[in-house]
Amino acid sequence: MVGKLMVMRLVLAISVLSSLLLTTSAQTCQSQTFTNNKVYTSCRDLPQLTSYLHWTYNQNTGSLDIAFRHTGISSTDRWVAWAINPSNNLNNAMMGAEALVAVLQSSGAPRAYTSHIAGYTTTLAEGNISYPHSGLTATHQGSEVTIYATLTLPSGTTNLVHLWQDGPVSGSTPGIHDRNPANLGAKESLNLVSGTSQAGSNGNSLRRRNVHGVLNALSWGTLMPLGAIIARYLKVFKSADPAWFYLHVTCQTSAYIVGVAGWGTGLKLGSDSVGIEYNTHRRLGIVLFCLGTLQVFALLLRPNKDHKYRFYWNIYHYAIGYATIAISIANIFKGFDALENSVGDRYNDWKHAYIGIIAALGGIAVLLEAYTWIIVLKRRQSESKTTHGINGVNGYGSRPQQV
């Protein structure tokens, strides 16, 4: 009897635990209902921004009936949007996305419209999208905003990249959304048939951008100008010979090696960012790589000081070197502009820090230029006096006697 009682208690405990686990693992979206009593065949709890997507999809006709719900919106000075990226570019889902937007009103239903997102600084201006659509409406109840629409996708579509956001409204104009991890990660690749998804790799992309920027700012933008300053000014001091030469070579070689690594990360970013092109930045980067490689070969082919071609080699070396420095600094600022376009102005501190570094190097160069000329002029005067003191006016060490 005691044994049967223990077995019954064990079965009861397992049943309660199982029900709790099932309740915990159940999707929130499955318990949600809509005011129009509409029912959708599939739903998904989205991983960011407490949002949910309900949909019914006919793969043969491409008809996609959706209800996108976003919670936690109690203020009326907000907007909510759900969008599809036509190129299925998960890493840069916002660029070129076609959005359904709901702008909350102080009274009445939200204003619902479509918007084509042309760039990262787009303010969700009303406009046509590439997908035929109908039934676009929005509701705001309590803290929940829901967007309804029916879109027609290309026949046979199975996967799509979609993204969702919310942001502030200034007057009646939607502003740029926050750039915290939740907002930047609000995108995924969704299989409309199976309901499976793949999260975006925004963190990895940002990390690669950071590495790319740091490597190039350190190499082309800092070590390269520093190496030029060492070569131009330290060699004036006789006590610094030949140490200045080895410092110059070490600095420039290190800059080239680190710069090639930064260039490689840039190529990887470009290959992962289909549809997003910073043509000027990319072309200047290719030019820098070519010029830097030419300088490395110039070092290997450097003639002796007394060689008849040394004069021409010097012209080549100086021209390529200063051109590389000028282009590298310009391209780093192009890179900062690209970062600002893609992730906003939170990289301004880095930009200001680099401006400080370049200003400091420029100030040092100006001071050393003036000091170097003072030393050179004094040295010439000293050599001129020494020459006159030894040889005299007539070249024989004495002045001609007056008769």
C-alpha positions as CSV (number, residue, x, y, z in Angstrom):
1,M,0.0,0.0,0.0
2,V,2.8,2.4,0.9
3,G,4.6,1.5,-2.3
4,K,1.6,2.3,-4.4
5,L,1.1,5.6,-2.7
6,M,4.7,6.6,-3.3
7,V,4.3,5.6,-7.0
8,M,1.2,7.7,-7.3
9,R,2.9,10.7,-5.7
10,L,5.8,10.3,-8.0
11,V,3.6,10.2,-11.1
12,L,1.7,13.2,-9.9
13,A,4.9,15.1,-9.3
14,I,6.2,14.2,-12.8
15,S,2.8,15.3,-14.3
16,V,2.9,18.7,-12.6
17,L,6.6,19.2,-13.5
18,S,5.9,18.3,-17.1
19,S,2.9,20.7,-17.3
20,L,5.1,23.5,-15.9
21,L,7.8,22.8,-18.4
22,L,5.4,22.8,-21.2
23,T,3.8,26.0,-20.1
24,T,7.2,27.6,-19.7
25,S,8.4,26.5,-23.2
26,A,5.1,27.5,-24.9
27,Q,5.3,30.5,-27.2
28,T,3.7,33.7,-25.9
29,C,2.4,34.4,-29.4
30,Q,0.2,31.3,-29.3
31,S,-2.0,32.8,-26.6
32,Q,-2.4,36.2,-28.3
33,T,-5.7,37.2,-30.0
34,F,-6.7,40.0,-32.3
35,T,-9.7,42.4,-32.2
36,N,-10.8,41.3,-35.6
37,N,-10.8,37.6,-34.4
38,K,-8.4,36.7,-37.2
39,V,-6.4,33.5,-36.9
40,Y,-3.0,32.9,-38.4
41,T,-1.5,29.5,-39.2
42,S,2.0,30.4,-37.8
43,C,3.5,32.7,-35.2
44,R,6.9,33.4,-33.7
45,D,8.2,35.2,-30.6
46,L,10.8,37.5,-32.0
47,P,14.1,37.5,-30.1
48,Q,14.4,41.3,-29.6
49,L,12.2,44.3,-28.6
50,T,9.3,42.1,-27.1
51,S,7.8,41.7,-30.5
52,Y,5.8,38.9,-32.2
53,L,5.0,37.9,-35.8
54,H,1.9,36.1,-36.9
55,W,1.5,35.0,-40.5
56,T,-0.4,32.8,-43.0
57,Y,1.5,32.1,-46.1
58,N,0.5,30.5,-49.4
59,Q,3.8,29.5,-51.2
60,N,2.1,28.9,-54.5
61,T,0.6,32.4,-54.8
62,G,3.2,34.2,-52.6
63,S,0.4,35.7,-50.5
64,L,1.7,36.6,-47.0
65,D,-0.9,37.7,-44.5
66,I,0.9,39.1,-41.4
67,A,0.2,40.7,-38.0
68,F,3.2,42.2,-36.4
69,R,2.8,43.0,-32.7
70,H,5.1,45.2,-30.6
71,T,4.6,45.6,-26.9
72,G,5.9,48.1,-24.4
73,I,4.7,51.2,-26.4
74,S,2.7,53.4,-24.0
75,S,3.7,56.8,-25.3
76,T,2.2,58.3,-28.4
77,D,5.4,60.0,-29.6
78,R,6.7,56.7,-31.0
79,W,6.7,54.8,-34.3
80,V,6.8,51.0,-34.9
81,A,7.9,49.3,-38.1
82,W,8.3,45.8,-39.6
83,A,10.2,45.4,-42.9
84,I,11.5,42.9,-45.4
85,N,14.9,43.0,-47.1
86,P,14.3,42.1,-50.8
87,S,18.0,41.0,-51.3
88,N,17.9,38.7,-48.3
89,N,21.0,40.5,-46.9
90,L,21.0,39.5,-43.2
91,N,24.2,41.4,-42.2
92,N,22.9,44.7,-43.6
93,A,19.1,44.1,-43.5
94,M,18.1,47.7,-43.2
95,M,19.7,48.9,-46.5
96,G,17.0,48.7,-49.2
97,A,14.4,47.2,-46.8
98,E,10.7,47.7,-47.6
99,A,8.8,48.7,-44.4
100,L,5.3,48.8,-43.0
101,V,5.2,51.8,-40.6
102,A,2.8,52.8,-37.8
103,V,3.2,56.3,-36.4
104,L,1.2,56.7,-33.2
105,Q,-1.3,59.5,-32.9
106,S,-2.5,61.5,-29.9
107,S,-6.0,60.2,-30.6
108,G,-7.3,57.6,-32.9
109,A,-5.6,54.7,-34.7
110,P,-1.9,55.0,-35.7
111,R,-1.1,56.3,-39.1
112,A,-0.1,53.3,-41.2
113,Y,1.9,53.6,-44.4
114,T,4.8,52.0,-46.4
115,S,8.4,53.3,-46.7
116,H,11.4,52.3,-48.7
117,I,14.6,52.4,-46.5
118,A,17.3,53.8,-48.9
119,G,20.0,54.2,-46.2
120,Y,20.8,54.1,-42.6
121,T,19.9,57.7,-41.9
122,T,16.5,57.4,-43.5
123,T,13.6,59.0,-41.6
124,L,11.0,56.5,-42.8
125,A,9.5,58.9,-45.4
126,E,6.2,57.7,-46.8
127,G,6.6,56.1,-50.2
128,N,5.9,53.0,-52.4
129,I,7.5,49.6,-51.8
130,S,8.3,46.9,-54.3
131,Y,5.8,44.3,-52.8
132,P,2.1,44.6,-53.8
133,H,0.1,44.9,-50.6
134,S,-3.4,45.5,-49.3
135,G,-5.2,45.9,-46.0
136,L,-2.5,47.9,-44.3
137,T,-3.8,49.1,-40.9
138,A,-2.5,49.5,-37.4
139,T,-4.0,49.5,-33.9
140,H,-2.7,50.8,-30.5
141,Q,-4.3,49.2,-27.4
142,G,-2.7,49.8,-24.1
143,S,1.0,49.2,-24.7
144,E,0.6,47.1,-27.8
145,V,0.9,48.2,-31.4
146,T,-0.1,45.8,-34.1
147,I,0.4,46.2,-37.8
148,Y,-1.8,44.2,-40.2
149,A,-1.1,43.8,-44.0
150,T,-1.2,41.3,-46.8
151,L,1.8,41.3,-49.1
152,T,2.5,39.4,-52.3
153,L,5.9,37.8,-52.4
154,P,7.5,36.3,-55.5
155,S,6.0,32.9,-56.2
156,G,7.9,30.1,-54.5
157,T,9.6,32.2,-51.9
158,T,10.5,30.2,-48.8
159,N,12.9,32.3,-46.8
160,L,12.9,36.0,-46.1
161,V,15.1,38.4,-44.1
162,H,12.9,40.6,-41.9
163,L,13.6,43.3,-39.3
164,W,11.6,45.3,-36.9
165,Q,12.1,48.5,-35.0
166,D,10.6,51.3,-32.9
167,G,11.8,54.8,-32.4
168,P,10.9,58.4,-31.4
169,V,8.6,60.8,-33.3
170,S,9.4,64.5,-33.5
171,G,6.3,66.4,-34.4
172,S,5.0,64.0,-37.1
173,T,8.4,62.9,-38.4
174,P,9.9,59.5,-37.3
175,G,13.4,59.9,-35.9
176,I,16.3,57.4,-35.9
177,H,15.9,54.5,-33.6
178,D,18.3,53.6,-30.8
179,R,21.5,51.8,-31.6
180,N,21.7,49.6,-28.5
181,P,22.3,45.8,-28.9
182,A,18.5,45.0,-28.8
183,N,17.7,47.4,-31.7
184,L,20.8,46.4,-33.8
185,G,19.9,42.7,-33.3
186,A,16.2,43.1,-34.3
187,K,16.5,41.1,-37.5
188,E,16.6,37.5,-38.7
189,S,16.2,35.1,-41.6
190,L,12.8,33.4,-41.4
191,N,11.6,30.3,-43.1
192,L,7.9,31.0,-43.8
193,V,7.1,27.3,-44.3
194,S,8.8,25.7,-41.3
195,G,8.9,28.7,-39.0
196,T,12.6,28.2,-38.3
197,S,14.9,31.3,-38.2
198,Q,18.5,32.4,-38.1
199,A,19.5,35.4,-36.1
200,G,21.6,38.2,-37.6
201,S,25.3,38.5,-36.9
202,N,25.3,42.2,-36.2
203,G,27.7,41.8,-33.3
204,N,30.3,40.1,-35.4
205,S,29.9,42.6,-38.2
206,L,30.4,45.5,-35.8
207,R,33.4,43.8,-34.3
208,R,35.0,43.4,-37.7
209,R,34.3,47.1,-38.5
210,N,36.0,48.1,-35.3
211,V,39.0,45.9,-36.0
212,H,39.2,47.2,-39.5
213,G,39.1,50.8,-38.3
214,V,41.6,50.4,-35.5
215,L,44.1,48.5,-37.7
216,N,44.0,51.1,-40.5
217,A,44.0,54.1,-38.2
218,L,47.0,52.7,-36.4
219,S,49.0,51.7,-39.5
220,W,48.3,53.9,-42.4
221,G,47.1,56.8,-40.3
222,T,49.5,56.9,-37.4
223,L,52.6,54.8,-37.9
224,M,53.2,55.9,-41.5
225,P,53.2,59.6,-40.8
226,L,55.4,58.9,-37.7
227,G,57.9,57.0,-39.8
228,A,58.1,59.9,-42.2
229,I,58.7,62.4,-39.4
230,I,61.5,60.2,-38.0
231,A,63.2,60.0,-41.5
232,R,62.9,63.7,-42.2
233,Y,64.0,65.2,-38.9
234,L,66.1,62.8,-36.9
235,K,68.7,62.4,-39.7
236,V,69.6,66.0,-39.2
237,F,71.2,65.1,-36.0
238,K,74.6,63.4,-36.6
239,S,74.3,61.5,-33.4
240,A,71.1,59.8,-34.6
241,D,72.8,58.2,-37.6
242,P,72.1,55.4,-38.4
243,A,69.5,54.8,-35.7
244,W,67.0,57.1,-37.5
245,F,67.2,54.8,-40.5
246,Y,66.4,51.6,-38.6
247,L,63.6,53.4,-36.7
248,H,62.2,54.6,-40.0
249,V,62.3,51.2,-41.6
250,T,60.8,49.5,-38.5
251,C,58.0,52.0,-38.3
252,Q,57.1,51.9,-42.0
253,T,57.4,48.1,-42.2
254,S,55.1,47.7,-39.2
255,A,52.7,50.1,-40.7
256,Y,52.6,48.1,-43.9
257,I,52.1,44.8,-42.2
258,V,49.3,46.0,-39.9
259,G,47.8,48.0,-42.8
260,V,47.6,44.8,-45.0
261,A,45.7,43.1,-42.1
262,G,43.3,46.1,-42.0
263,W,42.9,46.0,-45.7
264,G,42.1,42.3,-45.6
265,T,39.4,42.8,-42.9
266,G,38.0,45.5,-45.3
267,L,37.8,43.0,-48.1
268,K,35.9,40.6,-45.8
269,L,33.5,43.3,-44.8
270,G,32.9,44.2,-48.4
271,S,32.1,40.6,-49.3
272,D,29.7,40.3,-46.4
273,S,27.9,43.5,-47.3
274,V,26.2,42.8,-50.6
275,G,24.4,45.8,-51.8
276,I,26.3,48.2,-49.6
277,E,29.2,49.9,-51.3
278,Y,31.5,52.8,-50.2
279,N,33.2,53.2,-53.6
280,T,35.5,56.0,-52.7
281,H,36.7,54.4,-49.5
282,R,37.2,51.1,-51.3
283,R,39.1,52.6,-54.2
284,L,41.4,54.6,-51.9
285,G,42.1,51.5,-49.9
286,I,43.2,49.7,-53.1
287,V,45.4,52.6,-54.1
288,L,47.0,52.6,-50.6
289,F,47.7,48.9,-50.7
290,C,49.4,49.4,-54.1
291,L,51.4,52.4,-53.0
292,G,52.5,50.7,-49.8
293,T,53.6,47.6,-51.7
294,L,55.6,49.8,-54.1
295,Q,57.4,51.3,-51.1
296,V,58.3,47.9,-49.8
297,F,59.8,47.0,-53.1
298,A,61.6,50.3,-53.2
299,L,63.3,49.5,-49.9
300,L,64.5,46.2,-51.4
301,L,65.9,48.0,-54.5
302,R,67.4,51.0,-52.6
303,P,70.8,51.9,-54.3
304,N,73.9,53.1,-52.5
305,K,74.3,56.8,-51.7
306,D,76.9,57.2,-54.4
307,H,75.0,55.3,-57.1
308,K,74.0,57.3,-60.2
309,Y,70.4,56.3,-59.8
310,R,70.1,57.3,-56.1
311,F,68.8,60.8,-57.0
312,Y,65.9,59.4,-59.0
313,W,65.2,56.8,-56.3
314,N,65.0,59.5,-53.7
315,I,62.4,61.4,-55.8
316,Y,60.4,58.2,-56.3
317,H,60.6,57.3,-52.6
318,Y,59.6,60.8,-51.3
319,A,56.7,61.2,-53.9
320,I,55.2,57.7,-53.2
321,G,55.7,58.1,-49.4
322,Y,54.0,61.5,-49.1
323,A,51.2,60.5,-51.5
324,T,50.6,57.4,-49.3
325,I,50.3,59.5,-46.1
326,A,48.0,62.1,-47.7
327,I,45.7,59.4,-49.2
328,S,45.7,57.3,-46.0
329,I,44.6,60.2,-43.8
330,A,41.8,61.1,-46.2
331,N,40.6,57.5,-46.5
332,I,40.5,57.1,-42.7
333,F,38.1,60.0,-42.5
334,K,36.1,58.4,-45.3
335,G,36.0,55.3,-43.1
336,F,34.6,57.4,-40.2
337,D,31.9,58.7,-42.5
338,A,31.0,55.2,-43.5
339,L,30.7,54.2,-39.8
340,E,28.5,57.2,-39.1
341,N,26.2,56.2,-42.0
342,S,25.9,52.6,-40.9
343,V,25.8,52.8,-37.1
344,G,25.3,56.5,-36.3
345,D,27.4,59.1,-34.6
346,R,28.5,57.0,-31.6
347,Y,31.9,56.7,-33.2
348,N,32.5,60.5,-33.1
349,D,34.7,60.1,-30.0
350,W,37.0,57.9,-32.1
351,K,37.0,60.4,-34.9
352,H,37.9,63.2,-32.5
353,A,40.6,61.1,-30.9
354,Y,42.2,60.5,-34.4
355,I,41.9,64.2,-35.2
356,G,43.8,64.9,-32.0
357,I,46.5,62.4,-33.0
358,I,47.0,63.9,-36.5
359,A,47.0,67.4,-35.0
360,A,49.6,66.4,-32.5
361,L,51.8,64.8,-35.3
362,G,51.3,67.9,-37.5
363,G,52.3,70.2,-34.6
364,I,55.4,68.2,-33.9
365,A,56.3,68.2,-37.6
366,V,55.9,72.0,-37.8
367,L,58.1,72.6,-34.7
368,L,60.8,70.1,-35.9
369,E,60.7,71.7,-39.3
370,A,61.5,75.1,-37.8
371,Y,64.1,73.7,-35.5
372,T,65.7,71.7,-38.3
373,W,66.1,74.7,-40.4
374,I,67.7,76.6,-37.6
375,I,70.3,73.8,-37.1
376,V,71.0,73.6,-40.8
377,L,71.5,77.3,-41.2
378,K,73.8,77.5,-38.2
379,R,75.7,74.5,-39.5
380,R,76.2,76.2,-42.9
381,Q,77.3,79.4,-41.2
382,S,79.8,77.5,-39.1
383,E,81.1,75.5,-42.1
384,S,81.4,78.8,-44.0
385,K,83.4,80.5,-41.2
386,T,85.6,77.4,-40.8
387,T,86.3,77.4,-44.6
388,H,87.2,81.1,-44.6
389,G,89.3,80.8,-41.4
390,I,91.4,78.0,-42.9
391,N,91.9,79.1,-46.5
392,G,91.6,82.9,-46.0
393,V,90.2,85.3,-48.5
394,N,92.6,84.4,-51.2
395,G,92.5,80.8,-50.6
396,Y,95.9,80.6,-49.0
397,G,95.0,81.2,-45.4
398,S,95.9,85.0,-45.2
399,R,94.6,88.3,-46.5
400,P,96.7,90.1,-49.1
401,Q,99.1,92.6,-47.6
402,Q,98.4,96.2,-48.5
403,V,101.3,98.1,-50.1
